[in-house]
């Protein structure tokens, strides 16, 4: 869900938000994508990721009702910590929409307990202290952190931020339940190729990544 000030995202995702907004993006267009996908695919989970401001602007209750109606399964809202659960998290849970939290390298055990309280679907572990698509994570440190979290919860853990290569994915998939890749795919969308070429390139890239899991 594009936003004018995506503070957790690096240059690639920032630029994608600018392109989308400049091209006339609205929240209803995001919902159109969900609706069109659901015509032929009722099974694959759909998770919308972004920031709270566009949801608040759309109308929180209206957003959640439409998301539920169209078949959205989960939300990742980067800038809503547990202290703000009443804004969106509690309302999403009432509609059986998973609210997926983020944990970071700075999340200590005390904070983790708070983060895990209402997390559902999966936990998104941010592998670096920084923005998306930036520095490369130290996967040995990430592994230790994920195993520490696994000792405290049965919820699946996905690892993202800085995951760019097949080698990264192969290593992360050894200890995480999911590998989250964003900037590499968005870079393909930013090329000047035709829509059909971009679609084929993304499919090939995803299949290539999946082959090592």
C-alpha positions as CSV (number, residue, x, y, z in Angstrom):
1,X,0.0,0.0,0.0
2,X,2.0,3.0,-1.2
3,X,2.6,5.9,1.1
4,X,4.3,9.3,0.8
5,X,6.6,8.8,3.7
6,X,7.6,5.1,4.0
7,X,10.1,5.6,6.8
8,X,11.1,1.9,7.2
9,X,11.8,1.4,3.5
10,X,14.9,2.0,1.4
11,X,15.3,3.8,-1.9
12,X,13.8,1.0,-4.0
13,X,10.5,0.8,-2.1
14,X,10.4,4.6,-1.6
15,X,10.7,5.1,-5.4
16,X,8.0,2.5,-6.0
17,X,5.6,4.4,-3.7
18,X,6.4,7.7,-5.6
19,X,5.8,6.1,-9.0
20,X,2.5,4.6,-7.8
21,X,1.2,7.7,-6.2
22,X,2.3,9.8,-9.2
23,X,0.4,7.4,-11.4
24,X,-2.8,8.0,-9.5
25,X,-2.8,5.2,-6.9
26,X,-5.7,5.0,-4.5
27,X,-6.6,2.5,-1.8
28,X,-9.5,1.4,-3.9
29,X,-7.0,0.4,-6.7
30,X,-5.2,-1.8,-4.1
31,X,-8.5,-3.4,-3.4
32,X,-9.1,-3.8,-7.1
33,X,-5.9,-5.8,-7.3
34,X,-7.1,-8.0,-4.4
35,X,-10.5,-8.5,-6.0
36,X,-9.0,-9.4,-9.4
37,X,-6.6,-11.9,-7.8
38,X,-9.4,-13.6,-5.9
39,X,-11.4,-14.3,-9.1
40,X,-9.1,-17.2,-10.0
41,X,-7.4,-17.9,-6.6
42,X,-9.3,-18.3,-3.4
43,X,-6.6,-20.1,-1.5
44,X,-3.3,-18.1,-1.6
45,X,-3.1,-15.9,1.5
46,X,-3.0,-12.1,0.7
47,X,-1.3,-9.8,3.2
48,X,-1.3,-6.0,2.8
49,X,1.7,-4.2,4.0
50,X,2.1,-0.5,4.6
51,X,1.6,2.4,7.0
52,X,-1.4,3.5,9.0
53,X,-2.0,6.9,7.5
54,X,-3.6,5.7,4.3
55,X,-5.8,3.4,6.2
56,X,-6.9,6.2,8.6
57,X,-7.5,8.4,5.7
58,X,-9.7,5.8,4.0
59,X,-11.5,5.1,7.2
60,X,-10.3,2.3,9.5
61,X,-13.7,0.5,9.8
62,X,-14.4,0.9,6.1
63,X,-10.9,-0.4,5.2
64,X,-11.2,-3.4,7.4
65,X,-14.7,-4.3,6.2
66,X,-13.7,-4.1,2.6
67,X,-10.5,-6.0,3.2
68,X,-12.5,-8.8,4.8
69,X,-15.1,-8.8,2.1
70,X,-12.5,-9.1,-0.7
71,X,-10.5,-11.9,1.0
72,X,-7.5,-10.1,2.6
73,X,-6.0,-12.5,5.2
74,X,-3.5,-10.3,7.1
75,X,-2.0,-6.9,7.6
76,X,1.5,-5.7,8.3
77,X,1.4,-2.1,9.5
78,X,4.9,-0.9,10.1
79,X,4.1,2.1,12.3
80,X,1.5,0.7,14.7
81,X,3.2,-0.7,17.8
82,X,1.3,-2.7,20.5
83,X,0.6,0.4,22.4
84,X,-1.8,1.5,19.6
85,X,-3.7,-1.8,19.3
86,X,-7.1,-0.1,19.7
87,X,-6.5,1.8,16.5
88,X,-6.4,-1.2,14.2
89,X,-5.1,-4.4,15.6
90,X,-8.1,-5.2,17.8
91,X,-10.5,-4.3,15.1
92,X,-8.7,-6.5,12.6
93,X,-8.7,-9.5,15.0
94,X,-12.5,-9.1,15.5
95,X,-12.8,-9.7,11.7
96,X,-10.4,-12.6,11.8
97,X,-7.8,-10.7,9.8
98,X,-4.3,-11.6,11.0
99,X,-2.2,-8.8,12.5
100,X,1.4,-9.5,11.7
101,X,3.9,-7.9,14.0
102,X,7.6,-7.0,13.4
103,X,10.5,-7.9,15.7
104,X,13.9,-6.4,15.2
105,X,17.5,-6.9,16.4
106,X,16.8,-4.4,19.1
107,X,13.7,-6.2,20.4
108,X,14.7,-7.6,23.8
109,X,12.9,-10.4,25.7
110,X,10.6,-8.0,27.6
111,X,9.5,-6.2,24.4
112,X,9.2,-9.5,22.6
113,X,6.6,-10.6,25.1
114,X,4.5,-7.6,24.3
115,X,5.0,-8.0,20.5
116,X,3.9,-11.6,20.6
117,X,0.7,-11.0,22.6
118,X,-1.6,-10.4,19.6
119,X,0.6,-11.4,16.7
120,X,-1.1,-13.8,14.3
121,X,-0.4,-15.3,10.9
122,X,3.4,-15.1,11.4
123,X,6.0,-12.9,13.0
124,X,8.1,-10.7,10.6
125,X,11.7,-10.7,11.8
126,X,13.6,-7.6,10.5
127,X,17.1,-9.0,9.9
128,X,18.9,-5.6,10.1
129,X,18.7,-2.4,12.1
130,X,18.0,-0.3,9.1
131,X,15.8,0.2,6.1
132,X,14.7,-2.3,3.4
133,X,17.0,-3.3,0.7
134,X,20.0,-1.7,2.3
135,X,22.9,-3.4,4.1
136,X,23.4,-7.2,4.1
137,X,22.4,-9.0,7.3
138,X,24.8,-11.1,9.3
139,X,22.9,-14.4,9.0
140,X,24.6,-16.1,11.9
141,X,23.3,-13.3,14.2
142,X,19.9,-13.5,12.6
143,X,19.8,-17.3,13.1
144,X,20.6,-16.8,16.8
145,X,17.8,-14.2,17.1
146,X,15.2,-16.4,15.3
147,X,16.1,-19.4,17.5
148,X,15.7,-17.3,20.6
149,X,12.2,-16.2,19.4
150,X,11.2,-19.7,18.5
151,X,11.9,-20.8,22.1
152,X,9.2,-18.4,23.2
153,X,6.5,-19.0,20.6
154,X,5.0,-21.5,18.1
155,X,4.0,-18.9,15.6
156,X,5.9,-19.1,12.2
157,X,8.7,-16.7,11.7
158,X,9.5,-15.0,8.4
159,X,12.8,-13.2,7.9
160,X,13.1,-10.1,5.7
161,X,15.2,-6.9,4.9
162,X,18.4,-7.3,3.0
163,X,17.6,-10.8,1.5
164,X,18.7,-10.5,-2.1
165,X,20.3,-13.7,-3.3
166,X,19.7,-17.5,-3.6
167,X,22.5,-18.0,-1.1
168,X,20.8,-15.7,1.4
169,X,17.5,-17.6,0.9
170,X,19.1,-21.0,1.2
171,X,20.7,-20.1,4.5
172,X,17.7,-18.3,6.0
173,X,15.3,-21.1,5.1
174,X,17.4,-23.5,7.2
175,X,16.2,-21.8,10.4
176,X,13.2,-19.6,9.5
177,X,9.7,-20.6,8.4
178,X,9.6,-18.1,5.6
179,X,11.9,-15.8,3.6
180,X,10.6,-12.4,2.7
181,X,11.9,-10.8,-0.5
182,X,10.8,-7.3,-1.6
183,X,13.3,-4.9,-3.1
184,X,14.8,-7.4,-5.5
185,X,11.4,-7.9,-7.1
186,X,10.5,-4.2,-7.0
187,X,13.7,-3.4,-8.9
188,X,12.4,-5.6,-11.7
189,X,9.2,-3.6,-11.9
190,X,11.2,-0.4,-12.1
191,X,12.8,-1.5,-15.5
192,X,11.6,0.0,-18.7
193,X,10.5,-3.4,-20.1
194,X,7.0,-4.2,-21.1
195,X,4.4,-5.4,-18.5
196,X,4.5,-8.9,-20.0
197,X,8.4,-9.0,-19.8
198,X,8.3,-7.7,-16.2
199,X,5.8,-10.4,-15.2
200,X,7.9,-13.1,-16.8
201,X,11.0,-11.8,-15.1
202,X,9.3,-11.8,-11.7
203,X,8.0,-15.3,-12.2
204,X,11.5,-16.5,-13.2
205,X,13.1,-14.8,-10.2
206,X,10.6,-16.2,-7.7
207,X,11.0,-19.7,-9.1
208,X,14.7,-19.4,-9.0
209,X,14.6,-18.3,-5.3
210,X,12.1,-21.0,-4.4
211,X,14.3,-23.7,-5.9
212,X,16.8,-23.5,-3.0
213,X,14.2,-23.7,-0.3
